[in-house]
Amino acid sequence: MPREKHTSLSERVRRVVSLATGAVWQSEYELYAQSAARAEGRHLRERNPGPSRLAACRDDLSEQEKVAHRYARQFSAGHRVDADLYSAAVRAFGEKGVVDLVYLIGIFQHHLRVAEQF
């Protein structure tokens, strides 16, 4: 089954989460994955490609994508999010969406940790 049937998050939100998590980890793997997505026409348009490309929340993201970006960065860097950001995420995605965010961030962190070994 396609991944979309198992998550409430859009493809763009999932990509923002992936890139924001990769930015915290300073992941070269994410640069490679984004290059592959660009070749297939599935990338986010970027003004500054590079390791810090999503270090700051960009203006060209939707409000929902900005919440996902902040959530992924805060959770990845500090292993928790503050109450205001959690509330914003619930408003943006609903409770199921927040669970999907947490699972997705955890999956990306696991994959990035494994990719570091090679």
N, C-alpha and C positions, 0 to 999 in steps of 0.2 A: 504494500500500500504506500502511496506517496506520503511524504512527511506532513503535507498540509492537512491531512485528515486527522493528525494526532496533535495538532497545536491550534491555538486560537490566534497566534501571531502571524502577521503578514510576512511575506518574503523580505520586504524592505526592512521591517523591524528586526527580523532574524539576522539580516546582514549587518545592521547597525550594532546589534548586540555582539555579533561575532567580531566586528572590527574594534569596538570599544574594549571588549575583553582582551583581544590581541594587543591593543595599544598599551594596556596596563602591564601585560606580560612582555612588552617590547618584542613581539613575536615576528621573526622573519618568515615563518610559515604563513602567517596571515597576509604578508606582502605577496607571497607566491600564490595563495588562494585567490586574492583579489585580482591578480594579473590574469589568472585563468578565467575568472568571472568576466573580466573586461573583454577578453578575447571572445567570449560567448555572448557578449552584450547584456550581461546580468549585473553589472557593477553599479555602484553608486557613483554619480558624477563627482569628481574630486578636483579641487583647485590645486591642492598640494599633496600629491601622492608621496608617501614615505612613512616611516615608523610612527611619526607623531600626528598622522593625518586626522585622527579623531581624538586627539588629546584634549581639545577644547570642543565644546558643543557648537556645531555650525548653524548658521542662520538658514541654510537651505533644507534643513530637516523639518518635518512636520512636528507639531506639538507632541504627538504620540511618540514619534521617533526620538525627540529630545528627552522625554521621560525615560524611554528605554535606554538611551545612551547614558544618562546620568545614573540610572539604576545599575547598569552593567559595570560602569566604572567604579561606583562607590562600593558595590558588593564585591567586585574583584579585588579592589585595593584594600578594603577594610573588613571583608567577610561579614558585613552587616550593612543595613541602610538605616538612615534616621527616620523617625516617625513621619515627618513631613513628606519625604520622598516616597515612603511606602504608601501614604494616603494618596499622593498624586498618581502613583502607579495603579492603585485600585480604581481611582476615578477614570484613568485612561484605558485600562485593560480589563477591569473586573477582577474578582478574586481568582478565577481560573487562569486569567491572563498573567497574573503575578506569579502563580505557581509555574506556568509555562516559562516565564522569564527566568525564574530561579533554576529550573531544570536545565534550560538551555545554557545559561551561564556555567553551571556545573559541568555540563557535557563539554563545552568549549574549553574550560579549564583543564579537564581531564585530557582532552586531545592535545592541547598545547603542551602539557607536561610530558606526554609520550613523545610528541614531535621534537621536543628539546633534546631527547636522547640520541637523535640521529644527525 
